[in-house]
Amino acid sequence: MPQPKAPSPRTTVKRIPQRANYESETIYQILDEGLVCHIGFIADGQPVVIPTAYGRVEDTLYIHGSPASRMLRSLQQGIDVCITVTLIDGLVLARSAFHHSMNYRSVVIFGKATLIEDAAQKLAALQAFTEHIILGRWQEVRSPNHQELSRTIVLSLPLTEASAKIRTGGPIDDELDYQIPVWAGEIPLKFTAAVPINDAKLAPNIAVPTNLKNYTRPQKLD
Amino acid sequence: MPQPKAPSPRTTVKRIPQRANYESETIYQILDEGLVCHIGFIADGQPVVIPTAYGRVEDTLYIHGSPASRMLRSLQQGIDVCITVTLIDGLVLARSAFHHSMNYRSVVIFGKATLIEDAAQKLAALQAFTEHIILGRWQEVRSPNHQELSRTIVLSLPLTEASAKIRTGGPIDDELDYQIPVWAGEIPLKFTAAVPINDAKLAPNIAVPTNLKNYTRPQKLD
């Protein structure tokens, strides 16, 4: 059972600290449900935020991309990075404009990335990316060949310095506002899949697999 | 009709430039559909990425929050900021692991934020936040009072230096891989609303309004 994270000065949630969560299991669940992280780094003295896919293996986050990517070339120098994953769970509608809010779960990670040079570790990370998106997909598709591996940079970031922030529940209105005759409550939001679209070049005898017909986040073993 | 943005060195899309889009209308559509932006700034020499709500009025983005927020206190000093909004439109499943991708629309904005001090402009920005989430809501709820306004910081950021990046369509496989007998195509993803949950203190005679029963993004005038 993973231990709770020890909050660092950077990961200690200061605003509304009752929403903070430092449990590794909670952090993992949020990361496993998200599809895209937002990577913040400093380039030429200025902040840059780029969305990208990711994968997780135990207490390590992996990102990847082309050797031509400025972000990856910068990060592999070991500069400071901040990676944030946000899930929006609902809209919170109060009786006053001021008390409107959103329900969300977010994870903020600080650290420095490390280039993965070991071939086996690199392949394991790429497997984690694919499986993060669709469980079981890695076994079904062609694995990366030597040329593809050399055209892919994989970086790792330890989840040592990470924290979660979570808001749940309905609105909290000022006492006098409860008499305002307007609907109040929560609109839950969910990321859902529509009907899969066959590739134009798909062979006619290949049907959509069941796990893709009923695609949900996070991907879970039955 | 708004003009296309002139790409700056910071907003010129370098990786896969054929995905770049500098049209103001495209940028506005992505911003109007999103609910949360990721704000990147430098604090104590290190990058920080924080998710937050936002609103747009013409060529200006507004963010807001508590005077106790370190992010807002930092940004109102006029430091460099990067704000990114990402919409995930689908998973792209190829026959090789390497060619898996996602369809997405993202906007990246660079600039410096300005504190809104004029009371009327501040109120207009707060109206934009509420209307960004639910069109028509502002008229139905109690407007911010003097105390709430003083407890809210609103910052503006011009959309002068902004660009979009968009991927659409199915997978593109290597020629030899088309013979692999695996399903390939796109799984469209959408942010959808579930049944609204009444606030526990809702008066029994208040029904869920139609626009909330059928909530979709972006919010549109009929």
Interface residues (C-beta under 8 A of the other chain):
Chain A: R10 K14 R15 L35 V36 H38 I39 G40 F41 I42 G45 Q46 P47 V48 V49 I50 P51 A53 S66 A68 S69 R70 D80 V81 C82 I83 T84 T86 I88 L91 L93 A94 R95 S96 A97 F98 H100 M102 Y104 S106 V108 F110 L126 Q127 F129 T130 I133 I134 R137 W138 E140 V141 R142 S143 P144 N145 E148 T152 G170 P171 D173 D177 Y178 I180 P181 V182 W183 A184 G185 E186 I187 P188 L189 K190 F191 T192 A193 A194 V195 P196 I197 N198 D199 A200 K201 L202 A203 I206 A207 V208 P209 L212 Y215
Chain B: R10 K14 R15 L35 V36 H38 I39 G40 F41 I42 G45 Q46 P47 V48 V49 I50 P51 A53 S66 A68 S69 R70 D80 V81 C82 I83 T84 T86 I88 L91 L93 A94 R95 S96 A97 F98 H100 M102 Y104 S106 V108 F110 L126 Q127 F129 T130 I133 I134 R137 W138 E140 V141 R142 S143 P144 N145 E148 T152 G170 P171 D173 D177 Y178 I180 P181 V182 W183 A184 G185 E186 I187 P188 L189 K190 F191 T192 A193 A194 V195 P196 I197 N198 D199 A200 K201 L202 A203 I206 A207 V208 P209 L212 Y215
